[in-house]
Amino acid sequence: MASEWDRVAERLVAERGDALVRYAYLLCGDRDEAADLVQDALVRTFGRPRRSLELPRAEAYVRRAVLNLVIDRARRRDTWRRVRHLAVEPERPVAAAEAVDERIDLAERLRALSPRQSACLVLRYYEDLPVAEIARVLGIAQGSVKRYLSDGLRALSSSMITAEPAVGTGGGDVQP
C-alpha cells in the first residue's frame, strides 16, 4: 500500500510534471538538462519523507530544488573554466610565430575600427577597466561605451570570420 508521501509524489509528477520541466527549461535552456534537473529535484525532495506535505507545498519544494541545482551547476562550470587549464593540456601548442601573427592581425583589425571603438575595446579588454571607468576616462556616457564595445566586438568577430582560410576536401588548402 502506498503511503501518503508516495501518493503526493505520484500526483505531483502526473499533474505538474510538464510544468516543472518547462520551469527547468526556462532556467537552463536545454530540454534534456531540464528533464534531468526535475528528476534530480524530485529525488532530493522525495528522497526522505516529510510530514504532511501537500501538493502545492511539494511543488514549491521541487521548484526550489530545481533552482538550487541550476545555480550549483553554473558554479561548478565556472569553477571548472577557471581551473581547466591546470588539468587539461591544450590540443596543440601555439607556435611563437603564429602567436605573433595573431597579435599583428588583431592590431591591424583594431586600427580599422573607429577611434572610439578601438579605445573602448583596449580600455575594457587590455586595461581591464569597467564600463563606468571607461566612460569617465573618455568623457562619454556609459551607454555609449557599451554601444562602442558591442559594435567593435561585432566588427572584430566578423572580420576574423571572413579572414579564416578556407580548407578544401581534396587534401590541400584552397587558394582564395
N, C-alpha and C positions, 0 to 999 in steps of 0.2 A: 504494500500500500504506500502510495506516495505521500510524503509529508507536505505540510503547508508550504514549506520552503521550496520544495520541488515544484509544486503547483504554481507558485509565483514565478519561478524561473521559466517554466514551460509557457505560461501565459504571456510573460514579457516577450519572449522570443517570437511567439506566434502573433501577437498583436502589435508589437512595437519594433520587431527586429529590423524591418526595412527602414523605418525612420531612424533607428540607431546607426545603421550602415550609411545612410545619407548624411547624418550628422558627422560621422567619422570622415566621410569623403570630403566634406566641406573643410575639415581641418587639415587633411593630408593631401588631397588632390589625386589620389590613386585608388581605384575601386578594390583591387586585391588587398592593398595595405589597409583599406578601411574595413574590409571583412575580417582581416586578421586582428585589427585593433578591437573590434567589437567582440570577437571571440576571446581575446585576452582579457578584456574588461569584464566579460561575463564570468570567466574563471575566477578573476580576482574578487568579484562581487559575491558570487555564489559558492566560492571555494570553502567558506566557513559560514555556518548558519548564524543568522542574526534574529533577534526576537521580533516578532510581529511586523515584519517588513511587508508593506502592501505595494501594489503595482506602481503607483506614482513615485513613491519613495525609492523603490528598487530601480526604476528607470533613471532617477536622479543620480543614484549611486553609480550606475553603469556609465552614464554620460560623463560624470566627473572622472571616472576611471579611464575613459577614452581620452579625455583631455590631458590627464596626467601622463598617459602613455605617449601621446604625441609630443608633449614637452620633453619627456625623458629621452625619447628617440632623437629629437632635434639636438638636445645637449650632447648625446653620445656621438652624433655625426659631427658636430662642431669640434668636440674634443679630438675625434679621430682625424679630422682635417688638420688640426694643429700639430699632431704628433706623427702623422702618417709618414712624413719624410724621414723620420728616425727609424722606422721599421721596414719600409719598402724602398728598395733601390729603384732609381729611375730606369725606364725601359732601355734607354741608351744614353750614354754620356754625351753632352753637347760639346762639340769641339770649340776651342777658343776662337778660331777664325769665324765659325758660324755665329757665335755669340756676338762678336764684334760686328759682323754683317747685320745681325738683327738690330743692334743698337743704332747703327748708322741708318738703317731703313726707318726705324722709329723716329729718329731725329729729323729725317727728311719729311716724314709724314706730319710731324708736329709743326714744322716750319710751313707746311702747305695750308695749315688751318689759319683761321683769323687770329690776330694777336690776342684777343680776349680769350678765345677758346684755348689756345695753347698755354696762356698764362694760368688759366683756371686749372687745366689738367696738370701742369707741372706743380703748381702750388698744392693741389689736392693729393696727387699720387706720388710725387717725388719728395716734396717737403712735408707731406702728411698733415696738412692743415685742415681743420674742419671748415665747413661751408661759411660759417659766421666769420671766421678769421680771414678767409679769402675775400669775402665781401668788404671787410674793414680795410684790408691791405690795398685792394683795387679801388675802393671808394664807390662800390656799386651795391645794389640790393641783393639780398640772399637769393631771391627768386631768379635774378639774372645769372648769378653764379651757377645755380642748379641747371638753368637752361643751357648755358655755355658748356657745362660739363656733359650734359646729355647729348647736345649736338656734336660736341667734339669727339666723344666716345663713339657715337654712331658713325661719324666721318672716318675715324681711325679704323674701326672694325670693317667698314665697307671697303676701304682702300686696301686693307690687309687681305680680305677675301678675294678681291679681284687680282691681287698680286701673287696669289698662290700659284705655283707651277702646276700645269695640267699633267696628269700621269696617264700614259696610254696603256692599252691592254696587250700590246704586242711585245712587251719586254723592255721597251725603252721609253724615254721621255718624249712627249710630243713637243715639237718646236712651235712657238707661238707665231 
